[in-house]
Amino acid sequence: RSILDARVRMQYVELMNICATQHPENNLAYAKRGVEVMKEAVAIQPLFARLWIFLGGFTNVQASLEKDPAQKSALLSQANDYLKKASELAPDHQELIMEQAKVDMILQDYTAMAKTSQQCIALYPDVGNCYFLYALSNIYLGQITTAEENLQIAKAKNFVYRPITQPLDF
């Protein structure tokens, strides 16, 4: 066991993310496998924040696809725990903030999602994903004009939009 074992697992899940964009019908299977692999990785290298972020992200995907409210709640609680651990290791990491905005979205707390997205924009003004998440929160809050403005900024900052044909697959 070495640091490379954890990094190989991270590469593996990054490849699974690519597969998920091409085969969204398999997102739940990819998410479950991603959680398994990331749990192995954090056991090997528990101080690497990005692994905890990935673990939280895959748990978010599972939660977004879960139909049972109790199970969804449990998964979101786990995702929050993983993201909290990542925050202890690397506060204000851009991927961490974006994953937290996604938790807020799955919880349907769109005001919190907007606040988290604004924090992302304040810390990372050149990251298009932050503006996209803010635009989504604007849509959910009925702020369509603001959403359109933020979508334009997201595109200008190299955010690549792909139509969602399945449930939100973060």
Secondary structure as GFF3:
##gff-version 3
##sequence-region A 1 170
A	DSSP	alpha_helix	3	22	.	.	.	ID=ss1
A	DSSP	three_ten_helix	24	26	.	.	.	ID=ss2
A	DSSP	alpha_helix	27	44	.	.	.	ID=ss3
A	DSSP	alpha_helix	49	65	.	.	.	ID=ss4
A	DSSP	alpha_helix	69	89	.	.	.	ID=ss5
A	DSSP	alpha_helix	94	106	.	.	.	ID=ss6
A	DSSP	alpha_helix	110	123	.	.	.	ID=ss7
A	DSSP	alpha_helix	128	140	.	.	.	ID=ss8
A	DSSP	alpha_helix	144	156	.	.	.	ID=ss9
###
